[in-house]
Amino acid sequence: MIANKQPKDFKQGEASLIEWVKIHYQENIWKAIDDTLRKAGITHEQANKGIRFGIMCAEIPTEHHFKMAQVYDIITRFYESTRIS
């Protein structure tokens, strides 16, 4: 959603999608962000929160995944906290 990449975009032997995002997230957050979001004016804080949330969701064991209501609540709070009036 944020990087606009899918696991199938990576060849065998290359970093996985999660590893790729982690590498670029730490080195240059903007490399891990889709151009459409950058052009829309996403802030560094928004990008940082979005990527951290995505990594957190991808790394936790399946039995501990968030319920959709929890995901909705987190994304809504994130959106509300970054809105410009």
PDB file as gemmi writes it, atoms N, CA and C in Angstrom:
CRYST1    1.000    1.000    1.000  90.00  90.00  90.00 P 1                      
ATOM      1  N   MET A   1       0.825  -1.192   0.000  1.00  0.00           N  
ATOM      2  CA  MET A   1       0.000   0.000   0.000  1.00  0.00           C  
ATOM      3  C   MET A   1       0.868   1.255   0.000  1.00  0.00           C  
ATOM      4  N   ILE A   2       1.907   1.263   0.767  1.00  0.00           N  
ATOM      5  CA  ILE A   2       2.753   2.452   0.849  1.00  0.00           C  
ATOM      6  C   ILE A   2       3.872   2.384  -0.185  1.00  0.00           C  
ATOM      7  N   ALA A   3       4.469   1.218  -0.354  1.00  0.00           N  
ATOM      8  CA  ALA A   3       5.589   1.086  -1.282  1.00  0.00           C  
ATOM      9  C   ALA A   3       5.123   0.801  -2.709  1.00  0.00           C  
ATOM     10  N   ASN A   4       3.863   0.394  -2.876  1.00  0.00           N  
ATOM     11  CA  ASN A   4       3.294   0.006  -4.166  1.00  0.00           C  
ATOM     12  C   ASN A   4       4.104  -1.125  -4.794  1.00  0.00           C  
ATOM     13  N   LYS A   5       4.494  -2.072  -3.983  1.00  0.00           N  
ATOM     14  CA  LYS A   5       5.193  -3.261  -4.451  1.00  0.00           C  
ATOM     15  C   LYS A   5       4.494  -4.475  -3.853  1.00  0.00           C  
ATOM     16  N   GLN A   6       4.691  -5.606  -4.508  1.00  0.00           N  
ATOM     17  CA  GLN A   6       4.110  -6.847  -4.033  1.00  0.00           C  
ATOM     18  C   GLN A   6       5.219  -7.884  -3.908  1.00  0.00           C  
ATOM     19  N   PRO A   7       5.011  -8.901  -3.084  1.00  0.00           N  
ATOM     20  CA  PRO A   7       6.045  -9.930  -2.939  1.00  0.00           C  
ATOM     21  C   PRO A   7       6.474 -10.529  -4.277  1.00  0.00           C  
ATOM     22  N   LYS A   8       5.551 -10.640  -5.238  1.00  0.00           N  
ATOM     23  CA  LYS A   8       5.895 -11.229  -6.537  1.00  0.00           C  
ATOM     24  C   LYS A   8       6.848 -10.343  -7.344  1.00  0.00           C  
ATOM     25  N   ASP A   9       7.038  -9.086  -6.934  1.00  0.00           N  
ATOM     26  CA  ASP A   9       7.955  -8.177  -7.629  1.00  0.00           C  
ATOM     27  C   ASP A   9       9.422  -8.505  -7.347  1.00  0.00           C  
ATOM     28  N   PHE A  10       9.676  -9.424  -6.427  1.00  0.00           N  
ATOM     29  CA  PHE A  10      11.039  -9.750  -6.024  1.00  0.00           C  
ATOM     30  C   PHE A  10      11.401 -11.146  -6.510  1.00  0.00           C  
ATOM     31  N   LYS A  11      12.583 -11.272  -7.103  1.00  0.00           N  
ATOM     32  CA  LYS A  11      13.063 -12.562  -7.597  1.00  0.00           C  
ATOM     33  C   LYS A  11      13.602 -13.388  -6.436  1.00  0.00           C  
ATOM     34  N   GLN A  12      13.631 -14.689  -6.642  1.00  0.00           N  
ATOM     35  CA  GLN A  12      14.173 -15.573  -5.608  1.00  0.00           C  
ATOM     36  C   GLN A  12      15.635 -15.209  -5.361  1.00  0.00           C  
ATOM     37  N   GLY A  13      16.025 -15.151  -4.116  1.00  0.00           N  
ATOM     38  CA  GLY A  13      17.381 -14.788  -3.747  1.00  0.00           C  
ATOM     39  C   GLY A  13      17.528 -13.318  -3.405  1.00  0.00           C  
ATOM     40  N   GLU A  14      16.541 -12.507  -3.782  1.00  0.00           N  
ATOM     41  CA  GLU A  14      16.556 -11.089  -3.428  1.00  0.00           C  
ATOM     42  C   GLU A  14      15.909 -10.914  -2.061  1.00  0.00           C  
ATOM     43  N   ALA A  15      16.049  -9.735  -1.521  1.00  0.00           N  
ATOM     44  CA  ALA A  15      15.392  -9.421  -0.249  1.00  0.00           C  
ATOM     45  C   ALA A  15      13.883  -9.565  -0.422  1.00  0.00           C  
ATOM     46  N   SER A  16      13.211  -9.987   0.631  1.00  0.00           N  
ATOM     47  CA  SER A  16      11.751 -10.056   0.587  1.00  0.00           C  
ATOM     48  C   SER A  16      11.192  -8.637   0.630  1.00  0.00           C  
ATOM     49  N   LEU A  17       9.914  -8.505   0.394  1.00  0.00           N  
ATOM     50  CA  LEU A  17       9.271  -7.190   0.436  1.00  0.00           C  
ATOM     51  C   LEU A  17       9.503  -6.520   1.785  1.00  0.00           C  
ATOM     52  N   ILE A  18       9.312  -7.261   2.876  1.00  0.00           N  
ATOM     53  CA  ILE A  18       9.489  -6.693   4.212  1.00  0.00           C  
ATOM     54  C   ILE A  18      10.942  -6.274   4.423  1.00  0.00           C  
ATOM     55  N   GLU A  19      11.885  -7.120   4.025  1.00  0.00           N  
ATOM     56  CA  GLU A  19      13.303  -6.767   4.164  1.00  0.00           C  
ATOM     57  C   GLU A  19      13.632  -5.531   3.334  1.00  0.00           C  
ATOM     58  N   TRP A  20      13.102  -5.458   2.111  1.00  0.00           N  
ATOM     59  CA  TRP A  20      13.350  -4.317   1.225  1.00  0.00           C  
ATOM     60  C   TRP A  20      12.851  -3.025   1.868  1.00  0.00           C  
ATOM     61  N   VAL A  21      11.631  -3.063   2.415  1.00  0.00           N  
ATOM     62  CA  VAL A  21      11.077  -1.865   3.062  1.00  0.00           C  
ATOM     63  C   VAL A  21      11.927  -1.484   4.267  1.00  0.00           C  
ATOM     64  N   LYS A  22      12.313  -2.460   5.084  1.00  0.00           N  
ATOM     65  CA  LYS A  22      13.131  -2.166   6.268  1.00  0.00           C  
ATOM     66  C   LYS A  22      14.450  -1.501   5.887  1.00  0.00           C  
ATOM     67  N   ILE A  23      15.093  -2.000   4.844  1.00  0.00           N  
ATOM     68  CA  ILE A  23      16.371  -1.434   4.403  1.00  0.00           C  
ATOM     69  C   ILE A  23      16.183   0.019   3.982  1.00  0.00           C  
ATOM     70  N   HIS A  24      15.201   0.267   3.129  1.00  0.00           N  
ATOM     71  CA  HIS A  24      15.009   1.624   2.607  1.00  0.00           C  
ATOM     72  C   HIS A  24      14.371   2.551   3.635  1.00  0.00           C  
ATOM     73  N   TYR A  25      13.577   1.989   4.516  1.00  0.00           N  
ATOM     74  CA  TYR A  25      12.946   2.776   5.573  1.00  0.00           C  
ATOM     75  C   TYR A  25      14.021   3.378   6.469  1.00  0.00           C  
ATOM     76  N   GLN A  26      15.056   2.614   6.743  1.00  0.00           N  
ATOM     77  CA  GLN A  26      16.120   3.105   7.620  1.00  0.00           C  
ATOM     78  C   GLN A  26      17.096   4.018   6.883  1.00  0.00           C  
ATOM     79  N   GLU A  27      17.402   3.715   5.626  1.00  0.00           N  
ATOM     80  CA  GLU A  27      18.369   4.514   4.863  1.00  0.00           C  
ATOM     81  C   GLU A  27      17.747   5.788   4.300  1.00  0.00           C  
ATOM     82  N   ASN A  28      16.637   5.627   3.605  1.00  0.00           N  
ATOM     83  CA  ASN A  28      15.997   6.741   2.919  1.00  0.00           C  
ATOM     84  C   ASN A  28      14.509   6.436   2.815  1.00  0.00           C  
ATOM     85  N   ILE A  29      13.747   6.937   3.758  1.00  0.00           N  
ATOM     86  CA  ILE A  29      12.323   6.610   3.839  1.00  0.00           C  
ATOM     87  C   ILE A  29      11.593   6.888   2.527  1.00  0.00           C  
ATOM     88  N   TRP A  30      12.016   7.910   1.788  1.00  0.00           N  
ATOM     89  CA  TRP A  30      11.305   8.278   0.559  1.00  0.00           C  
ATOM     90  C   TRP A  30      11.479   7.246  -0.537  1.00  0.00           C  
ATOM     91  N   LYS A  31      12.529   6.431  -0.485  1.00  0.00           N  
ATOM     92  CA  LYS A  31      12.712   5.382  -1.482  1.00  0.00           C  
ATOM     93  C   LYS A  31      11.674   4.272  -1.287  1.00  0.00           C  
ATOM     94  N   ALA A  32      11.174   4.123  -0.066  1.00  0.00           N  
ATOM     95  CA  ALA A  32      10.191   3.086   0.238  1.00  0.00           C  
ATOM     96  C   ALA A  32       8.754   3.569   0.042  1.00  0.00           C  
ATOM     97  N   ILE A  33       8.578   4.827  -0.331  1.00  0.00           N  
ATOM     98  CA  ILE A  33       7.239   5.401  -0.481  1.00  0.00           C  
ATOM     99  C   ILE A  33       6.876   5.497  -1.956  1.00  0.00           C  
ATOM    100  N   ASP A  34       5.677   5.080  -2.293  1.00  0.00           N  
ATOM    101  CA  ASP A  34       5.178   5.161  -3.662  1.00  0.00           C  
ATOM    102  C   ASP A  34       5.150   6.617  -4.135  1.00  0.00           C  
ATOM    103  N   ASP A  35       5.501   6.836  -5.399  1.00  0.00           N  
ATOM    104  CA  ASP A  35       5.524   8.189  -5.975  1.00  0.00           C  
ATOM    105  C   ASP A  35       4.185   8.909  -5.844  1.00  0.00           C  
ATOM    106  N   THR A  36       3.090   8.177  -5.969  1.00  0.00           N  
ATOM    107  CA  THR A  36       1.766   8.795  -5.870  1.00  0.00           C  
ATOM    108  C   THR A  36       1.570   9.452  -4.510  1.00  0.00           C  
ATOM    109  N   LEU A  37       2.012   8.794  -3.455  1.00  0.00           N  
ATOM    110  CA  LEU A  37       1.888   9.363  -2.110  1.00  0.00           C  
ATOM    111  C   LEU A  37       2.800  10.566  -1.935  1.00  0.00           C  
ATOM    112  N   ARG A  38       4.002  10.477  -2.493  1.00  0.00           N  
ATOM    113  CA  ARG A  38       4.916  11.625  -2.402  1.00  0.00           C  
ATOM    114  C   ARG A  38       4.333  12.834  -3.117  1.00  0.00           C  
ATOM    115  N   LYS A  39       3.781  12.614  -4.302  1.00  0.00           N  
ATOM    116  CA  LYS A  39       3.200  13.718  -5.071  1.00  0.00           C  
ATOM    117  C   LYS A  39       1.971  14.296  -4.380  1.00  0.00           C  
ATOM    118  N   ALA A  40       1.283  13.468  -3.595  1.00  0.00           N  
ATOM    119  CA  ALA A  40       0.094  13.929  -2.867  1.00  0.00           C  
ATOM    120  C   ALA A  40       0.471  14.747  -1.642  1.00  0.00           C  
ATOM    121  N   GLY A  41       1.755  14.761  -1.302  1.00  0.00           N  
ATOM    122  CA  GLY A  41       2.209  15.592  -0.194  1.00  0.00           C  
ATOM    123  C   GLY A  41       2.295  14.894   1.143  1.00  0.00           C  
ATOM    124  N   ILE A  42       2.443  13.565   1.133  1.00  0.00           N  
ATOM    125  CA  ILE A  42       2.584  12.846   2.402  1.00  0.00           C  
ATOM    126  C   ILE A  42       3.807  13.396   3.144  1.00  0.00           C  
ATOM    127  N   THR A  43       3.666  13.560   4.433  1.00  0.00           N  
ATOM    128  CA  THR A  43       4.771  14.095   5.234  1.00  0.00           C  
ATOM    129  C   THR A  43       5.689  12.965   5.693  1.00  0.00           C  
ATOM    130  N   HIS A  44       6.860  13.334   6.154  1.00  0.00           N  
ATOM    131  CA  HIS A  44       7.811  12.352   6.681  1.00  0.00           C  
ATOM    132  C   HIS A  44       7.179  11.603   7.856  1.00  0.00           C  
ATOM    133  N   GLU A  45       6.471  12.322   8.713  1.00  0.00           N  
ATOM    134  CA  GLU A  45       5.820  11.696   9.874  1.00  0.00           C  
ATOM    135  C   GLU A  45       4.771  10.682   9.428  1.00  0.00           C  
ATOM    136  N   GLN A  46       3.963  11.038   8.432  1.00  0.00           N  
ATOM    137  CA  GLN A  46       2.943  10.118   7.932  1.00  0.00           C  
ATOM    138  C   GLN A  46       3.591   8.875   7.327  1.00  0.00           C  
ATOM    139  N   ALA A  47       4.633   9.083   6.540  1.00  0.00           N  
ATOM    140  CA  ALA A  47       5.336   7.956   5.924  1.00  0.00           C  
ATOM    141  C   ALA A  47       5.922   7.045   6.996  1.00  0.00           C  
ATOM    142  N   ASN A  48       6.536   7.632   7.987  1.00  0.00           N  
ATOM    143  CA  ASN A  48       7.149   6.886   9.075  1.00  0.00           C  
ATOM    144  C   ASN A  48       6.104   6.052   9.814  1.00  0.00           C  
ATOM    145  N   LYS A  49       4.989   6.655  10.172  1.00  0.00           N  
ATOM    146  CA  LYS A  49       3.938   5.926  10.896  1.00  0.00           C  
ATOM    147  C   LYS A  49       3.355   4.808  10.042  1.00  0.00           C  
ATOM    148  N   GLY A  50       3.112   5.094   8.771  1.00  0.00           N  
ATOM    149  CA  GLY A  50       2.537   4.083   7.881  1.00  0.00           C  
ATOM    150  C   GLY A  50       3.445   2.885   7.701  1.00  0.00           C  
ATOM    151  N   ILE A  51       4.722   3.143   7.498  1.00  0.00           N  
ATOM    152  CA  ILE A  51       5.671   2.043   7.317  1.00  0.00           C  
ATOM    153  C   ILE A  51       5.834   1.248   8.605  1.00  0.00           C  
ATOM    154  N   ARG A  52       5.945   1.925   9.727  1.00  0.00           N  
ATOM    155  CA  ARG A  52       6.083   1.209  11.008  1.00  0.00           C  
ATOM    156  C   ARG A  52       4.871   0.319  11.264  1.00  0.00           C  
ATOM    157  N   PHE A  53       3.670   0.823  10.968  1.00  0.00           N  
ATOM    158  CA  PHE A  53       2.451   0.034  11.162  1.00  0.00           C  
ATOM    159  C   PHE A  53       2.463  -1.187  10.237  1.00  0.00           C  
ATOM    160  N   GLY A  54       2.855  -0.996   8.991  1.00  0.00           N  
ATOM    161  CA  GLY A  54       2.916  -2.111   8.046  1.00  0.00           C  
ATOM    162  C   GLY A  54       3.905  -3.177   8.474  1.00  0.00           C  
ATOM    163  N   ILE A  55       5.080  -2.760   8.913  1.00  0.00           N  
ATOM    164  CA  ILE A  55       6.090  -3.716   9.371  1.00  0.00           C  
ATOM    165  C   ILE A  55       5.590  -4.453  10.609  1.00  0.00           C  
ATOM    166  N   MET A  56       4.985  -3.729  11.517  1.00  0.00           N  
ATOM    167  CA  MET A  56       4.465  -4.346  12.733  1.00  0.00           C  
ATOM    168  C   MET A  56       3.424  -5.416  12.379  1.00  0.00           C  
ATOM    169  N   CYS A  57       2.523  -5.101  11.469  1.00  0.00           N  
ATOM    170  CA  CYS A  57       1.481  -6.059  11.083  1.00  0.00           C  
ATOM    171  C   CYS A  57       2.071  -7.286  10.388  1.00  0.00           C  
ATOM    172  N   ALA A  58       3.106  -7.072   9.594  1.00  0.00           N  
ATOM    173  CA  ALA A  58       3.697  -8.173   8.833  1.00  0.00           C  
ATOM    174  C   ALA A  58       4.548  -9.097   9.694  1.00  0.00           C  
ATOM    175  N   GLU A  59       5.075  -8.595  10.790  1.00  0.00           N  
ATOM    176  CA  GLU A  59       6.010  -9.387  11.581  1.00  0.00           C  
ATOM    177  C   GLU A  59       5.386 -10.160  12.734  1.00  0.00           C  
ATOM    178  N   ILE A  60       4.199  -9.801  13.139  1.00  0.00           N  
ATOM    179  CA  ILE A  60       3.615 -10.520  14.273  1.00  0.00           C  
ATOM    180  C   ILE A  60       3.047 -11.858  13.806  1.00  0.00           C  
ATOM    181  N   PRO A  61       3.093 -12.863  14.667  1.00  0.00           N  
ATOM    182  CA  PRO A  61       2.555 -14.173  14.298  1.00  0.00           C  
ATOM    183  C   PRO A  61       1.069 -14.078  13.927  1.00  0.00           C  
ATOM    184  N   THR A  62       0.652 -14.934  13.018  1.00  0.00           N  
ATOM    185  CA  THR A  62      -0.720 -14.919  12.512  1.00  0.00           C  
ATOM    186  C   THR A  62      -1.755 -14.950  13.631  1.00  0.00           C  
ATOM    187  N   GLU A  63      -1.507 -15.731  14.656  1.00  0.00           N  
ATOM    188  CA  GLU A  63      -2.502 -15.842  15.733  1.00  0.00           C  
ATOM    189  C   GLU A  63      -2.657 -14.544  16.525  1.00  0.00           C  
ATOM    190  N   HIS A  64      -1.725 -13.612  16.343  1.00  0.00           N  
ATOM    191  CA  HIS A  64      -1.809 -12.333  17.046  1.00  0.00           C  
ATOM    192  C   HIS A  64      -2.193 -11.171  16.128  1.00  0.00           C  
ATOM    193  N   HIS A  65      -2.551 -11.467  14.887  1.00  0.00           N  
ATOM    194  CA  HIS A  65      -2.919 -10.393  13.958  1.00  0.00           C  
ATOM    195  C   HIS A  65      -4.098  -9.594  14.502  1.00  0.00           C  
ATOM    196  N   PHE A  66      -4.123  -8.336  14.133  1.00  0.00           N  
ATOM    197  CA  PHE A  66      -5.207  -7.453  14.560  1.00  0.00           C  
ATOM    198  C   PHE A  66      -6.520  -7.852  13.903  1.00  0.00           C  
ATOM    199  N   LYS A  67      -7.604  -7.601  14.589  1.00  0.00           N  
ATOM    200  CA  LYS A  67      -8.928  -7.743  13.994  1.00  0.00           C  
ATOM    201  C   LYS A  67      -9.149  -6.524  13.105  1.00  0.00           C  
ATOM    202  N   MET A  68     -10.018  -6.643  12.107  1.00  0.00           N  
ATOM    203  CA  MET A  68     -10.236  -5.536  11.174  1.00  0.00           C  
ATOM    204  C   MET A  68     -10.711  -4.277  11.894  1.00  0.00           C  
ATOM    205  N   ALA A  69     -11.498  -4.424  12.938  1.00  0.00           N  
ATOM    206  CA  ALA A  69     -11.956  -3.252  13.696  1.00  0.00           C  
ATOM    207  C   ALA A  69     -10.769  -2.534  14.340  1.00  0.00           C  
ATOM    208  N   GLN A  70      -9.786  -3.302  14.797  1.00  0.00           N  
ATOM    209  CA  GLN A  70      -8.590  -2.697  15.390  1.00  0.00           C  
ATOM    210  C   GLN A  70      -7.764  -1.970  14.326  1.00  0.00           C  
ATOM    211  N   VAL A  71      -7.623  -2.584  13.154  1.00  0.00           N  
ATOM    212  CA  VAL A  71      -6.887  -1.947  12.059  1.00  0.00           C  
ATOM    213  C   VAL A  71      -7.582  -0.650  11.660  1.00  0.00           C  
ATOM    214  N   TYR A  72      -8.895  -0.705  11.535  1.00  0.00           N  
ATOM    215  CA  TYR A  72      -9.664   0.489  11.177  1.00  0.00           C  
ATOM    216  C   TYR A  72      -9.434   1.595  12.208  1.00  0.00           C  
ATOM    217  N   ASP A  73      -9.478   1.246  13.479  1.00  0.00           N  
ATOM    218  CA  ASP A  73      -9.278   2.233  14.544  1.00  0.00           C  
ATOM    219  C   ASP A  73      -7.881   2.847  14.478  1.00  0.00           C  
ATOM    220  N   ILE A  74      -6.866   2.027  14.276  1.00  0.00           N  
ATOM    221  CA  ILE A  74      -5.490   2.527  14.199  1.00  0.00           C  
ATOM    222  C   ILE A  74      -5.323   3.453  12.999  1.00  0.00           C  
ATOM    223  N   ILE A  75      -5.819   3.038  11.845  1.00  0.00           N  
ATOM    224  CA  ILE A  75      -5.686   3.868  10.642  1.00  0.00           C  
ATOM    225  C   ILE A  75      -6.479   5.155  10.784  1.00  0.00           C  
ATOM    226  N   THR A  76      -7.662   5.090  11.374  1.00  0.00           N  
ATOM    227  CA  THR A  76      -8.469   6.296  11.573  1.00  0.00           C  
ATOM    228  C   THR A  76      -7.760   7.270  12.504  1.00  0.00           C  
ATOM    229  N   ARG A  77      -7.215   6.769  13.612  1.00  0.00           N  
ATOM    230  CA  ARG A  77      -6.482   7.649  14.536  1.00  0.00           C  
ATOM    231  C   ARG A  77      -5.247   8.245  13.866  1.00  0.00           C  
ATOM    232  N   PHE A  78      -4.559   7.446  13.072  1.00  0.00           N  
ATOM    233  CA  PHE A  78      -3.398   7.931  12.335  1.00  0.00           C  
ATOM    234  C   PHE A  78      -3.811   9.043  11.369  1.00  0.00           C  
ATOM    235  N   TYR A  79      -4.879   8.811  10.626  1.00  0.00           N  
ATOM    236  CA  TYR A  79      -5.367   9.807   9.666  1.00  0.00           C  
ATOM    237  C   TYR A  79      -5.755  11.097  10.380  1.00  0.00           C  
ATOM    238  N   GLU A  80      -6.507  10.968  11.458  1.00  0.00           N  
ATOM    239  CA  GLU A  80      -6.957  12.151  12.201  1.00  0.00           C  
ATOM    240  C   GLU A  80      -5.779  12.923  12.796  1.00  0.00           C  
ATOM    241  N   SER A  81      -4.742  12.219  13.213  1.00  0.00           N  
ATOM    242  CA  SER A  81      -3.601  12.896  13.842  1.00  0.00           C  
ATOM    243  C   SER A  81      -2.727  13.638  12.835  1.00  0.00           C  
ATOM    244  N   THR A  82      -2.865  13.321  11.561  1.00  0.00           N  
ATOM    245  CA  THR A  82      -2.009  13.954  10.556  1.00  0.00           C  
ATOM    246  C   THR A  82      -2.773  14.877   9.615  1.00  0.00           C  
ATOM    247  N   ARG A  83      -4.074  15.020   9.819  1.00  0.00           N  
ATOM    248  CA  ARG A  83      -4.870  15.905   8.947  1.00  0.00           C  
ATOM    249  C   ARG A  83      -4.471  17.348   9.145  1.00  0.00           C  
ATOM    250  N   ILE A  84      -4.487  18.070   8.064  1.00  0.00           N  
ATOM    251  CA  ILE A  84      -4.212  19.504   8.112  1.00  0.00           C  
ATOM    252  C   ILE A  84      -5.544  20.222   8.026  1.00  0.00           C  
ATOM    253  N   SER A  85      -5.794  21.114   8.973  1.00  0.00           N  
ATOM    254  CA  SER A  85      -7.080  21.827   9.008  1.00  0.00           C  
ATOM    255  C   SER A  85      -7.113  22.935   7.988  1.00  0.00           C  
TER     256      SER A  85                                                      
END                                                                             
